[in-house]
Amino acid sequence: YTLFPKKPAKKMSYVAGLPKPKGCV
């Protein structure tokens, strides 16, 4: 998930259902 830099990282994480998207962070 690298659609956004790291602003909506929390949203992506909860959307993806993962603890923390390594692609964004």
N, CA, C, O and CB atoms as a CASP TS submission, in Angstrom:
PFRMAT TS
TARGET T0000
AUTHOR 0000-0000-0000
METHOD Language model
MODEL 1
PARENT N/A
ATOM      1  N   TYR     1       0.836  -1.206   0.000  1.00  0.00           N
ATOM      2  CA  TYR     1       0.000   0.000   0.000  1.00  0.00           C
ATOM      3  C   TYR     1       0.870   1.255   0.000  1.00  0.00           C
ATOM      4  O   TYR     1       1.250   1.762   1.055  1.00  0.00           O
ATOM      5  CB  TYR     1      -0.945   0.006   1.223  1.00  0.00           C
ATOM      6  N   THR     2       1.177   1.748  -1.204  1.00  0.00           N
ATOM      7  CA  THR     2       2.025   2.941  -1.277  1.00  0.00           C
ATOM      8  C   THR     2       1.302   4.027  -2.058  1.00  0.00           C
ATOM      9  O   THR     2       1.917   4.780  -2.812  1.00  0.00           O
ATOM     10  CB  THR     2       3.393   2.615  -1.936  1.00  0.00           C
ATOM     11  N   LEU     3      -0.019   4.098  -1.867  1.00  0.00           N
ATOM     12  CA  LEU     3      -0.800   5.110  -2.585  1.00  0.00           C
ATOM     13  C   LEU     3      -0.476   6.497  -2.043  1.00  0.00           C
ATOM     14  O   LEU     3      -0.433   7.479  -2.784  1.00  0.00           O
ATOM     15  CB  LEU     3      -2.321   4.823  -2.463  1.00  0.00           C
ATOM     16  N   PHE     4      -0.248   6.554  -0.735  1.00  0.00           N
ATOM     17  CA  PHE     4       0.069   7.840  -0.108  1.00  0.00           C
ATOM     18  C   PHE     4       1.422   7.739   0.597  1.00  0.00           C
ATOM     19  O   PHE     4       1.856   6.644   0.955  1.00  0.00           O
ATOM     20  CB  PHE     4      -1.047   8.260   0.899  1.00  0.00           C
ATOM     21  N   PRO     5       2.089   8.877   0.797  1.00  0.00           N
ATOM     22  CA  PRO     5       3.395   8.917   1.477  1.00  0.00           C
ATOM     23  C   PRO     5       3.308   8.292   2.862  1.00  0.00           C
ATOM     24  O   PRO     5       3.763   7.164   3.048  1.00  0.00           O
ATOM     25  CB  PRO     5       3.903  10.364   1.588  1.00  0.00           C
ATOM     26  N   LYS     6       2.756   8.969   3.807  1.00  0.00           N
ATOM     27  CA  LYS     6       2.593   8.414   5.155  1.00  0.00           C
ATOM     28  C   LYS     6       1.633   9.254   5.972  1.00  0.00           C
ATOM     29  O   LYS     6       1.663   9.221   7.203  1.00  0.00           O
ATOM     30  CB  LYS     6       3.944   8.321   5.868  1.00  0.00           C
ATOM     31  N   LYS     7       0.791   9.999   5.298  1.00  0.00           N
ATOM     32  CA  LYS     7      -0.191  10.821   6.023  1.00  0.00           C
ATOM     33  C   LYS     7      -1.347   9.945   6.504  1.00  0.00           C
ATOM     34  O   LYS     7      -1.593   9.853   7.706  1.00  0.00           O
ATOM     35  CB  LYS     7      -0.724  11.976   5.119  1.00  0.00           C
ATOM     36  N   PRO     8      -2.056   9.303   5.577  1.00  0.00           N
ATOM     37  CA  PRO     8      -3.154   8.417   5.966  1.00  0.00           C
ATOM     38  C   PRO     8      -2.654   7.008   6.244  1.00  0.00           C
ATOM     39  O   PRO     8      -3.342   6.031   5.948  1.00  0.00           O
ATOM     40  CB  PRO     8      -4.224   8.383   4.876  1.00  0.00           C
ATOM     41  N   ALA     9      -1.468   6.904   6.809  1.00  0.00           N
ATOM     42  CA  ALA     9      -0.886   5.584   7.082  1.00  0.00           C
ATOM     43  C   ALA     9      -1.786   4.826   8.056  1.00  0.00           C
ATOM     44  O   ALA     9      -2.001   3.623   7.907  1.00  0.00           O
ATOM     45  CB  ALA     9       0.560   5.718   7.660  1.00  0.00           C
ATOM     46  N   LYS    10      -2.304   5.533   9.046  1.00  0.00           N
ATOM     47  CA  LYS    10      -3.183   4.890  10.035  1.00  0.00           C
ATOM     48  C   LYS    10      -4.445   4.395   9.354  1.00  0.00           C
ATOM     49  O   LYS    10      -4.923   3.297   9.643  1.00  0.00           O
ATOM     50  CB  LYS    10      -3.540   5.870  11.185  1.00  0.00           C
ATOM     51  N   LYS    11      -4.980   5.193   8.461  1.00  0.00           N
ATOM     52  CA  LYS    11      -6.203   4.801   7.751  1.00  0.00           C
ATOM     53  C   LYS    11      -5.930   3.561   6.909  1.00  0.00           C
ATOM     54  O   LYS    11      -6.712   2.610   6.918  1.00  0.00           O
ATOM     55  CB  LYS    11      -6.725   5.961   6.857  1.00  0.00           C
ATOM     56  N   MET    12      -4.826   3.576   6.191  1.00  0.00           N
ATOM     57  CA  MET    12      -4.483   2.441   5.320  1.00  0.00           C
ATOM     58  C   MET    12      -4.293   1.192   6.171  1.00  0.00           C
ATOM     59  O   MET    12      -4.713   0.099   5.793  1.00  0.00           O
ATOM     60  CB  MET    12      -3.194   2.738   4.490  1.00  0.00           C
ATOM     61  N   SER    13      -3.648   1.369   7.336  1.00  0.00           N
ATOM     62  CA  SER    13      -3.377   0.213   8.185  1.00  0.00           C
ATOM     63  C   SER    13      -4.692  -0.425   8.619  1.00  0.00           C
ATOM     64  O   SER    13      -4.840  -1.646   8.584  1.00  0.00           O
ATOM     65  CB  SER    13      -2.534   0.621   9.420  1.00  0.00           C
ATOM     66  N   TYR    14      -5.646   0.413   9.029  1.00  0.00           N
ATOM     67  CA  TYR    14      -6.930  -0.137   9.493  1.00  0.00           C
ATOM     68  C   TYR    14      -7.772  -0.608   8.311  1.00  0.00           C
ATOM     69  O   TYR    14      -8.604  -1.506   8.438  1.00  0.00           O
ATOM     70  CB  TYR    14      -7.711   0.918  10.314  1.00  0.00           C
ATOM     71  N   VAL    15      -7.537   0.015   7.164  1.00  0.00           N
ATOM     72  CA  VAL    15      -8.280  -0.375   5.962  1.00  0.00           C
ATOM     73  C   VAL    15      -7.750  -1.706   5.436  1.00  0.00           C
ATOM     74  O   VAL    15      -8.512  -2.572   5.007  1.00  0.00           O
ATOM     75  CB  VAL    15      -8.177   0.721   4.866  1.00  0.00           C
ATOM     76  N   ALA    16      -6.429  -1.847   5.478  1.00  0.00           N
ATOM     77  CA  ALA    16      -5.812  -3.073   4.978  1.00  0.00           C
ATOM     78  C   ALA    16      -6.003  -4.197   5.993  1.00  0.00           C
ATOM     79  O   ALA    16      -5.936  -5.377   5.649  1.00  0.00           O
ATOM     80  CB  ALA    16      -4.305  -2.852   4.685  1.00  0.00           C
ATOM     81  N   GLY    17      -6.241  -3.815   7.248  1.00  0.00           N
ATOM     82  CA  GLY    17      -6.449  -4.826   8.279  1.00  0.00           C
ATOM     83  C   GLY    17      -5.126  -5.307   8.838  1.00  0.00           C
ATOM     84  O   GLY    17      -5.068  -6.335   9.512  1.00  0.00           O
ATOM     85  N   LEU    18      -4.058  -4.562   8.559  1.00  0.00           N
ATOM     86  CA  LEU    18      -2.737  -4.938   9.060  1.00  0.00           C
ATOM     87  C   LEU    18      -2.347  -4.018  10.208  1.00  0.00           C
ATOM     88  O   LEU    18      -2.895  -2.924  10.344  1.00  0.00           O
ATOM     89  CB  LEU    18      -1.677  -4.880   7.931  1.00  0.00           C
ATOM     90  N   PRO    19      -1.397  -4.460  11.039  1.00  0.00           N
ATOM     91  CA  PRO    19      -0.928  -3.646  12.169  1.00  0.00           C
ATOM     92  C   PRO    19      -0.336  -2.338  11.675  1.00  0.00           C
ATOM     93  O   PRO    19      -0.735  -1.260  12.116  1.00  0.00           O
ATOM     94  CB  PRO    19       0.114  -4.415  13.002  1.00  0.00           C
ATOM     95  N   LYS    20       0.618  -2.438  10.757  1.00  0.00           N
ATOM     96  CA  LYS    20       1.231  -1.221  10.202  1.00  0.00           C
ATOM     97  C   LYS    20       1.780  -1.521   8.814  1.00  0.00           C
ATOM     98  O   LYS    20       2.674  -2.354   8.667  1.00  0.00           O
ATOM     99  CB  LYS    20       2.363  -0.686  11.134  1.00  0.00           C
ATOM    100  N   PRO    21       1.259  -0.858   7.810  1.00  0.00           N
ATOM    101  CA  PRO    21       1.700  -1.073   6.421  1.00  0.00           C
ATOM    102  C   PRO    21       3.151  -0.670   6.247  1.00  0.00           C
ATOM    103  O   PRO    21       3.476   0.517   6.291  1.00  0.00           O
ATOM    104  CB  PRO    21       0.818  -0.285   5.440  1.00  0.00           C
ATOM    105  N   LYS    22       4.031  -1.651   6.048  1.00  0.00           N
ATOM    106  CA  LYS    22       5.461  -1.337   5.893  1.00  0.00           C
ATOM    107  C   LYS    22       5.698  -0.516   4.634  1.00  0.00           C
ATOM    108  O   LYS    22       6.692   0.202   4.529  1.00  0.00           O
ATOM    109  CB  LYS    22       6.302  -2.630   5.845  1.00  0.00           C
ATOM    110  N   GLY    23       4.788  -0.624   3.690  1.00  0.00           N
ATOM    111  CA  GLY    23       4.944   0.121   2.433  1.00  0.00           C
ATOM    112  C   GLY    23       4.779   1.613   2.662  1.00  0.00           C
ATOM    113  O   GLY    23       5.428   2.431   2.009  1.00  0.00           O
ATOM    114  N   CYS    24       3.899   1.958   3.601  1.00  0.00           N
ATOM    115  CA  CYS    24       3.658   3.382   3.876  1.00  0.00           C
ATOM    116  C   CYS    24       4.663   3.903   4.883  1.00  0.00           C
ATOM    117  O   CYS    24       5.147   5.029   4.768  1.00  0.00           O
ATOM    118  CB  CYS    24       2.225   3.607   4.396  1.00  0.00           C
ATOM    119  N   VAL    25       4.974   3.080   5.870  1.00  0.00           N
ATOM    120  CA  VAL    25       5.930   3.513   6.881  1.00  0.00           C
ATOM    121  C   VAL    25       7.307   3.119   6.387  1.00  0.00           C
ATOM    122  O   VAL    25       8.302   3.375   7.065  1.00  0.00           O
ATOM    123  CB  VAL    25       5.622   2.885   8.289  1.00  0.00           C
TER
END
